[in-house]
């Protein structure tokens, strides 16, 4: 007999590096219905300070989406959960207000900060203490760059998803899955590591308290509360890192699977029962991300659809409009390229001139470059897809060696889950079954955690992994529908890239 879904309405906000989405979950005819109510373009902005995010614009977009949700759910909205990409943050002055637009992780101010900090604490010791992948984008290096530029250590900070919850009325917290991406959390203590703070000359008092996924952080306040649907709405910190929410949204119960969260970045990993900080995992630069319950998501950041997105932006400047759906189709009949890219080359992580950057690497390898013309876009897509598939397979082999697990299948979630070409290439390169999960898996996981939090007893603490998995399985059968049709949801710039954004998705970066 089919179980009747009679839970209250809930909202999931997904902050993405390329698009921000507001989704509504309601019970309709005894079944869950998840709808993307509002979707708005996002992207970093070059300024005199450096590369920053226009957070106030993001906040206004979220408020617009929440207002639409209120109109669509007259029965009332029980809770709002927020997830987003990791590592970036807002600094708060003595008055509790933001001191300025938050830096984007791609800003190059951290290049010098990494080298200087490693003089104070070695990368190996950092990894032993935090289990975090050494990446210059990590919150630790960004905060140390703040210190080098004279920002007072007393200025508090909040990662972006938690800052949005704070702005909506919640208390200042750092959700556990997101805090593990800062490279400042003790991998065993599951709390801030004093040794790392001391080495980076940071103040422990400036860090927010760490809370577990599913924590109620307060009641919605401000003008939105005047709307009937929001009079009793609670604010929930789900898995605030979007990759952790995306993994929570995978309806798998066995232990023989790995995952790829595919978007701007690719995060390749597996669910394990303990942290891995051995020499092998350090040498391969895996990160130990906190998961639901006591799980650890052992994963590695790999460059992702960022390369193709940047190529498309370059071609657009030449008057050519391409979307990923067409590029997947156009590249599918092409033969495998003779040479592959090192997709994690730092040069390919930078903005602008991506076709030229790709050709520069090919020529360094002694390979002929591609014609830098939009008419040859399919060749670039073909090269990127083959190179990513080969890199994913390589990381999966390393993951299997470290964990001593053999993976029979790999789930791809996020925007890249719709890429049939990538599915085929990865199956060939890795020799595993590839299962295409939801493009909106972070939304499903966000809602699953809220539902588990709604069901738990008042004194139960964090949500249980089994409860989240059960709700993820229920929701995955219904997935997330497109825009609700309740009004305009896209800016002109979003409309221009609507097809590719559906495929590319948005991840950390998703980091």
N, C-alpha and C positions, 0 to 999 in steps of 0.2 A: 504494500500500500504506500502511495506517495506521501512523504512527509509534507505537511502544510507549513509554509514559511510565513510566520506572523510577527516578525521582528519589527521594531520601529525604524523609521527612516534615519539614515546616516549619510554623512558627506565625507568623501575622501579628496584631499587636495594633494596633487602631485606637482611639485616644483621641478621643472626640467630645464636643463641648460639650453634647450632649443624651443620648448613649449611648456607652458604651465596649464594644468587641467584641473577642473573641478567636476567631480562625479557624484551622482546621487544614487543611493540604494534605497529602494522601497519594496514593500510587499504588494504585489499586484496579482490578484486572483490566486492567492496562496503560493506564489512563486516569487523568488527574488528577481528584481529588475534593476540592473545597473546601467546608468546612462551618463555619458559625458555631456554635461550641461553647458560647460563653457571651456573653450580652449583658446589660448592667446600665445602669440609668438614671444619668444624670449631670446636674449643674446647679450653678450658683454658689450660694453661701450668704451671706446678709447677716449681718455681724458688726459689733462695735463698731469694728474696724479698717477695715471697708469690705466690699466684695463680694469674696469669696475662693472658691477651690476647695478642697474637702476631698480633698486628694491621697491621704491615707492610706486613705480609703475606696476611691478609684480603684485604689490599689495592691493592696488586699485583693481587689477584684473581679478584677483581672488575675491574681493568684496563684490564685484559685479557677478561672479559666478555664484557666490553664496546667496545673493539677493534673488537670483533666478531659482535657486534651490528652494528658497522659502516660498516662492509663488507656486512651485510644483508640488510641495508637500504640506498642504494645509493641516494635515494631522499632527504636525510638529516634527522637529528633527532632534533626535536624542543626543547625537554626538558628532563631532568633527575631528578627523585625524589628518595629520600632515606628514608627508614624506618628501624627500628631495635628494639632490645630489649631496655628497659629503664634502668635507674639508673647509669650505668657505664659511665665513662668519661675519657677524656685525660686532663692532666695538661699542660699548656703552659708556657714556660719560658719567660724571658724578650725579647728574639728574636722572639717570636711567634711560636717557634718549640716545639714539644712534649718533655717533660722532661724524658720520659721513657714509657715502655709499660703500658697500663692501667690495673688497678687491676680488677679482676673478682669479681662480687658481692658475690660469695660464699666464698671468702677469709675470714678467721676468725678474721681479724684485727679489725672488727667492733664490736665484742662481748663486749669488754671493753668500746668502744666509746659510745655505746647505754646507758649503765648505767651512765657513767659520764655526758653525755649531759642531761639526764633526771634529774640530780641534778640541772641543770641550768634552765631548762624549762620542765614543766611536760608534760607527754604524752597527757593529756586531753587538755592542752592549745595548744600544737602543733596541735592537731586534730582540735580544734576550729579555729585556724588561717589558716590552710592549707587544711583541709579536707582529708589529705592523710593517708592511712592505715599505722599503725605503724609496720614497718618491718626493721630489722637491715640492709637489703641490700640497703635501700634508699640512694640516693645520699647524703642527709644531713649527715647521720652517717658516710659515707665514707669520705666526706670532713672533718668532725670533726676528724676522725682518722688521716687524713693527718695533721691536725693542731697539734694533740697530738704528731705526729712523727717529727714535726719541719718543715714541708713544709711551705714556706712563704705564708701568706694570699694574697699577691699581685699576686701570680701565677694564671693566668686566667684558665678557664676550659670550656670544651665543651662536652656534651654528644655525644656518638659515632656516631649516624646518622648525626648530625649536624657537627661533626668534619670531617666526610668524605666529606660533601658538602664544607666545608672550604678548605680541601685539594685539591678539584677539582677546586677551584677558587672562591668559594662563600665567603660572608662576615660572620663574627662570630655572630651567633644567637642561641637562644633557642626556638624551636618551641613549641607552647602552650600545645598541648596534651602531649608532652614529659616532659615539665617543671613541669606539675602537678604531675608527679611521683617522683620528687626530694624531696618532703616534705618541700619545701622552698618557694612555690608560694602561695600568698594569695588567698584563695578559693573564695573570693568575689571581691577583687581588680583585679584579673587576672594578677598580677604583683608580683615581688619578695617582700617578707615580711621582712621589716627591723628588726622587733622584733626577728624573727627566726635567721637572720644573726647575729645580735648582741649577742644572747644567745650562738651561736655556734662559736663566735669569728671569723667570716668569713667576708670578704670584699665584700660589694655590688658592688664595682667597678670591682671585678674579675668575676662577673656573666655576661653572654652575654645578650643582649637585647631580650625580648620576642617578638616573631612574631606569627601571626595566620597561620593556615593550608592553604596551597596554596600560600604562599609568595614566590615571585621571589627574590632569594638571590644573583643573579649575573650571569655572563656569564662564561661558561666553559673556563678554560685556561690551559696552560701547553702543553706538547707534544701531547695530544689527539686532541687538536685543529688543529693540522696540517692535520688531516684526514678530507677529504671533508665533510663527514656526520656531523662533529661536529663544523663546522665553525661558526654557529650561534646558538649554543645550550645554552639554559638557564638552570639554576639550580633552582629547586623548592623544598621548604620544604613542603612536603605533610602533613599528620599526621605522624610525625616522629616516634611516638611510634607505633610499628607494630600492637598492639592490636587495637588502635584507627583506623588505616588503615583497619584492618580486619573488624571492626564493620561498617566502612563506606562502605565496600564492600558487606554488607548484603542487598539484594534487598527486604526490607520489609518497608511498609508504615503505617501499623496499629500501635496501642500502646499496644497490648496484648501479646507482645513477650519479651522473655529474650534471652540472648546469653551465649555461652560458647566458648571462644577461647582456643582451646585445642592443647597443644604442650608440650614442656619441662615443662612449667607451665600451669595451667588452670586458666583462668580468667572468673569468673562467674558474670554476671551483667545484667543491663537493662539500657535503655536510659530514662533519666528523664529530667525535665525542670528546676530543681533548685538543688543546693547542699544540701546534708543532713549531718549535723554535730551534730545531736541530740544525747542524751545519748545512745539511742538504736543502732544507726549506729556506734557509737564509741565502744560500748560494743561488737558488732559483727565484728568490725575492717574492715569496708568497706572503700574503697577509692573513692573519687570524682575525676574522671579523666575528664579533659576537652575534649570536643568532637567537632564535626563540627558545625559551627554556634554558637548558644548559648546553645547547648545541654550539658548535663553532663552524663557521663557514670559511673553510680554507680556500682562498682564492687568489687570483693574480689579475692585476689590471693589464689589459692589452689594448693597444690602440683599436679604434672601431670605425664606425661609419663616418667619423669625423673627417677622414681623408676624402671620402667621396663627397660629403657635404661641402667641403672646401673647394673641391674641383668644380662642383656644380655652381658655387658662387662665382668662381673665376670665369666659367663659361657664360654665366648670366651677364657678367660685365661686358662680354663680347656680343651680347644680344641673343644668346641661345638659351632656350628654356628646356631643361631636362628634368625628369623626375625619376626616382629610383625604380618605380614599377617598369617604366620603359627601358631603363638601363639594364635591369635584370633580364628582360626579354631579349634585348639587343646583344647582350654579351653571352647568353646561353649557348649559341651555336659556335662560338669562337673556340679555337684550339687552346690548350694550356700554354701559357707564356713560357718562353725558354728560361727566363730568369724571374725570381720572386723578390719582393721587397722585404727588407727588414722593417716590419710595420712599427716596431717600437723605437726606431731611430728618433732621437730627440728632435731632429729637424722636422719630422713629419707630425710632431705634436703642436707645431707653431701655426699661427694664423697666416692666411693669404698665400698666393702664388703656389698653391699645392701642385699643379701640373709641373711647374718648374722644379719644385723640391723633389718630386718623384723622379724626374729625369736626371737631376743632379746625383741622386743615389745610384740610379742605374749606371750612369757613366763612371762613377767611382768604382763600380764592380766590373767595369770593362764591357758592359752591355750597351747596345744602342738604345737611345732614348725613344720615346713615343712622340708622334707629331702633336705639338701643342695647339690643337685646333678643336673646337667643339664637335666637328664632324667625326672626330676619332674618340669620342667620349666612351663608346662601348669598349674600346681597348683598355682604357684606364679602369673602367669598372671590372673588366675581366681580370686584369692584373691585381686589383685590390681584393676581389673576392677569393681568387686562388691563394694570394699571400695570406689573407686572414685565415682561411681554412687550414693552411699548412701550419701557421702559428698556433691556432687552437689545438690542432692535433699534437703538436710538440708539447704544449703546456699540459694537455691531458695525460700524456705519457709521463711527464715529470710528476704530476699529481698522483698518478697510480703508483709510482715508485716510492714517493714519500709516505703515502697512506697505506701502502700494501693492499690496495683494493683494485679489483678488476671491474671496470665500468662496462656494463652491457648496453647502456643507453645514455644519451645526453639530451636534456631538455634545453631548448632555446626559448627564452622569453624576452619580452621587450619588443621594441619596434622591429628589430631584425628577425623576429620569429616568422614574419611573412615572406622572407626571402627564400624562394624555392631553389634558386641557384646555390645559395650558401648551404642549404640542407644537403643537396646532392654532393657538393664538393667536400663537405665535412665528413659525410659517410664514407666517401672514397679515401680521404686522407687519414681518418682515425679508425676506420673499420668497426664502427659502432652504429647502432640504430639512433637516428636523430629524431626526436619528437618535438614538433613545433607547438609550443605552448601559447599562452595568450600574449598579444602585443601589449595588453594593459595589465600584465601580471602584478605590477606594483600596486595598482588600484585594488585588485582582488585580494592581495595580501593585506593591504591597509584595512579593507573592510573586514576580512577574516579576523584580524586582531581585535578590531573594535567589537565584533560580535562575541568573541571569546571573553573580552573584558566585560561586556554586558552580562554574560552568563555566570561569571565567577562569583563566588561568595565575597562579601565585603572584606573579609580578613585574609583572602587567599594570596595576596601579593601579586607577583607577576603572572601572566597568562601561561597556560600549559601548552606545550608544543602539540600535543594530541588534539586539544580543543581547536587550535588554530588550523591544523591540518584538516580536521573534519569540516570546518566551515569553508576552507579553501576548496575542498572537493565539491561541496554543495554549490558554491558560487561559480566554479569553473565550468559547470554544466550549462550555465546560462551566459557566461562571459559578459563583456561590456559592450553595450550598443553604441551607435554613433551619437552625434549631437541630437539634442532633444527637440530641436525645431522651435524652441521657445523664443527665438530672436537671434540677431547676429551674434556669432561667437568668434569670429575671426577678424583680425585687422587685415587691411589690404596686403601687407607683407606676408601674413600667414596664408591668405588665400593663394598667393603666388606659389607657395611651396606646399600646398595642402596634401598632395599625393605623396611626396617624398617624406613628409613629416610622419605620415601614417606608417611608413616603412622604417624610417630611421629611428623613430622614437626619441626619447631623451633619457640619458643616464648620466650619473655623476658628474659625473661625471659622475651620473650616475656615477665619481670615484668610488 
